[in-house]
Amino acid sequence: MGLGTLAVRHDPTSAALVRRSIANDLAGNGIDDDSIDDVVLVASELVGNAVTHAPARLDSGLNVTWEVEPDAVVVRVLDGSPDLPRRRF
């Protein structure tokens, strides 16, 4: 249905910008408020995790994308790190 994209700094304050951008876009696509709340919570957590666990590089920020599908909204956060996530025990 729709695709949004946003490039933000590798900084904890970026989560607020991501939340606002996604919420505005989803509202414009007719997504209900409860679903928007769920999506922005997940997006905020993903950005927070990327900031916390991915090394900050001077030349890279975070690339956030979201895609509205018929039964879901898919959120992706790319942190610029070449390292794949590892499970911690």
C-alpha positions in Angstrom: 0.0 0.0 0.0 2.5 2.6 1.1 6.2 2.9 2.0 7.9 5.5 4.2 11.5 6.1 4.7 13.5 8.3 7.1 17.2 8.8 7.7 18.1 9.8 11.3 21.1 10.3 13.4 22.6 7.5 15.6 21.2 9.2 18.7 18.5 8.3 21.3 16.6 11.5 20.5 16.0 10.1 17.0 13.3 7.8 18.3 10.9 10.7 18.9 11.3 11.9 15.3 10.7 8.4 14.0 7.6 8.0 16.2 6.1 11.3 14.9 6.9 10.6 11.3 5.5 7.1 11.3 2.4 8.1 13.2 1.6 11.0 10.8 2.2 8.8 7.8 0.0 5.9 9.1 -2.8 8.3 10.1 -2.7 9.7 6.6 -3.1 6.1 5.3 -6.2 5.6 7.4 -4.6 3.2 9.9 -6.6 3.1 13.2 -5.1 4.8 16.3 -4.6 1.6 18.3 -2.5 0.1 15.5 -0.5 3.3 15.1 0.3 3.2 18.8 1.5 -0.4 18.5 3.6 0.4 15.4 5.3 3.5 16.9 6.1 1.5 20.1 7.9 -1.2 18.1 9.7 1.4 15.9 10.8 3.3 19.0 12.2 0.0 20.5 14.0 -0.9 17.3 15.6 2.6 17.1 16.6 2.4 20.7 18.1 -1.0 20.3 20.1 0.1 17.2 21.4 3.1 19.1 22.3 1.0 22.2 23.8 -2.0 20.5 25.2 -0.9 17.2 28.5 1.0 17.1 28.1 4.6 16.1 30.0 5.5 13.0 30.9 9.0 12.0 29.5 8.7 8.5 26.4 6.6 9.2 23.1 7.1 10.9 20.0 4.9 11.0 17.8 4.2 8.0 14.2 3.6 9.1 11.6 2.2 6.6 8.0 1.2 7.1 5.6 -0.5 4.7 1.9 -0.6 5.0 0.7 -4.1 3.9 -2.9 -5.3 3.8 -2.7 -6.9 7.2 0.4 -5.5 8.8 2.9 -2.7 9.0 6.5 -3.8 8.5 9.2 -1.6 10.2 12.9 -2.0 9.5 15.8 -0.2 11.1 19.2 -0.5 9.4 22.1 0.7 11.5 25.0 0.7 9.1 27.0 -1.9 11.0 28.4 -4.8 9.0 27.9 -7.1 12.0 24.9 -9.3 12.1 22.8 -9.4 15.4 23.9 -12.0 17.9 21.8 -13.6 20.5 23.0 -12.9 24.1 22.7 -15.4 26.8 
